[in-house]
Amino acid sequence: PIKYFTLTYPRLDIYGAQVEINGTDLKQNAIHYPGTAFPGNFGNSVIFGHSSLPILYKPGSPITIFNPLVKAKPGDKIIVNYDNKIFRYHIRKTSEVSPKNLEVLDQDYSKKHLTLITCVPLGTYWRRLVVVADLIN
């Protein structure tokens, strides 16, 4: 079985970020949330990644891997390499929600999409930044 895949977000200089399937430690890498769709499949593929205070930002560090997401914009492209297949996603929307809002994990099997989630403001756990992207290939 596949244990890892990678995520690239070129405009924000995130390249080959490692995502662990069924991982539990965000200090090691981003995590594909258990029970959500796998990339390229119908449903919502949810990935959580750490963010920290901006002063601590280091490109490629798992501790700050999703810091750049605060600059995500609709129309941006995200590339996922899962099981040696390339999937291209197009960001549809970004939003902030309460940590208690679990709707961001919902599965809609009529489409194939990707949801990236991190904590905001950077360095806090107060809110969640949610970036939703649709599969385009």
C-alpha positions in Angstrom: 0.0 0.0 0.0 1.0 3.6 -0.6 2.3 5.4 2.5 3.2 8.8 1.1 2.5 11.1 -1.8 3.6 14.6 -2.7 2.0 18.0 -3.1 3.4 20.9 -5.2 2.0 24.5 -5.2 4.3 26.3 -7.6 3.1 29.9 -7.1 3.8 29.6 -3.4 7.1 27.8 -3.8 5.9 24.6 -2.2 7.6 21.8 -4.1 7.2 18.0 -3.4 5.8 18.4 0.1 5.5 15.0 1.6 2.0 13.9 2.7 1.7 10.8 4.9 -1.4 8.6 4.5 -2.9 7.9 7.9 -0.1 9.9 9.6 -0.5 11.3 13.1 2.4 13.7 13.5 2.2 17.1 11.7 5.7 17.9 12.9 7.0 15.2 10.5 5.0 16.0 7.3 1.5 17.0 6.1 -1.2 14.3 6.7 -3.9 12.9 4.4 -6.9 12.8 6.7 -8.2 9.2 7.3 -11.5 8.3 5.7 -11.3 11.0 3.0 -10.9 10.3 -0.7 -7.5 9.6 -2.2 -6.2 12.1 -4.8 -7.8 11.6 -8.2 -10.8 9.7 -6.8 -14.3 10.9 -6.4 -14.8 12.7 -3.1 -12.8 15.2 -1.0 -9.1 14.5 -0.4 -8.3 16.4 2.8 -4.7 17.3 3.7 -3.7 18.9 7.0 -0.4 20.8 7.3 1.4 22.6 10.0 1.8 26.4 10.1 3.8 28.4 12.7 4.8 32.0 13.4 6.0 33.7 10.2 9.5 34.4 11.8 10.0 30.6 12.1 9.3 29.9 8.4 11.7 27.7 6.5 10.8 26.4 3.0 10.3 22.7 3.1 10.1 22.4 6.9 7.2 20.3 8.1 6.6 22.7 10.9 5.9 25.6 8.5 4.9 23.6 5.4 1.5 25.4 5.0 2.5 28.9 6.1 2.4 30.1 2.4 -1.3 29.0 2.1 -2.4 32.4 3.6 -1.5 33.7 0.1 -3.6 31.1 -1.8 -5.9 32.5 -4.5 -8.7 31.1 -6.6 -7.3 30.0 -10.0 -3.9 28.8 -8.6 -2.8 25.4 -9.5 -1.8 22.5 -7.2 -0.1 19.4 -8.4 -0.4 16.1 -6.5 1.8 13.0 -7.4 -0.1 10.0 -6.0 0.9 6.5 -6.9 3.1 7.8 -9.7 0.2 9.6 -11.3 0.0 13.4 -11.6 -3.2 15.1 -10.7 -3.7 18.8 -11.3 -6.1 20.9 -9.3 -7.4 24.4 -9.7 -8.3 26.4 -6.5 -11.9 27.2 -6.4 -12.1 29.1 -3.0 -10.4 29.9 0.2 -12.1 30.5 3.6 -11.6 30.6 7.3 -13.7 28.5 9.7 -13.9 27.6 13.3 -11.9 24.5 14.4 -15.2 23.0 15.3 -16.5 23.2 11.7 -16.1 19.6 10.5 -18.1 20.2 7.3 -14.7 20.8 5.6 -14.2 17.0 5.9 -17.5 16.1 4.2 -17.4 13.8 1.2 -19.2 14.8 -2.0 -18.8 11.9 -4.4 -20.2 13.8 -7.4 -16.8 15.5 -7.9 -13.1 15.1 -7.3 -11.6 17.8 -5.1 -8.8 18.5 -2.7 -9.0 20.5 0.6 -5.9 21.9 2.3 -6.2 22.9 5.9 -3.9 24.8 8.3 -4.2 26.9 11.4 -4.5 30.7 11.2 -3.5 33.4 12.2 -0.1 31.8 11.7 1.3 30.6 15.0 -2.1 30.2 16.6 -4.8 27.5 16.7 -7.8 29.9 16.7 -9.1 29.4 13.1 -8.6 27.1 10.2 -7.7 28.3 6.7 -9.5 26.0 4.2 -8.3 25.9 0.5 -10.6 24.0 -1.8 -9.4 22.9 -5.3 -11.1 20.9 -8.1 -9.4 18.3 -10.2 -8.9 19.6 -13.7 -7.3 16.6 -15.5 
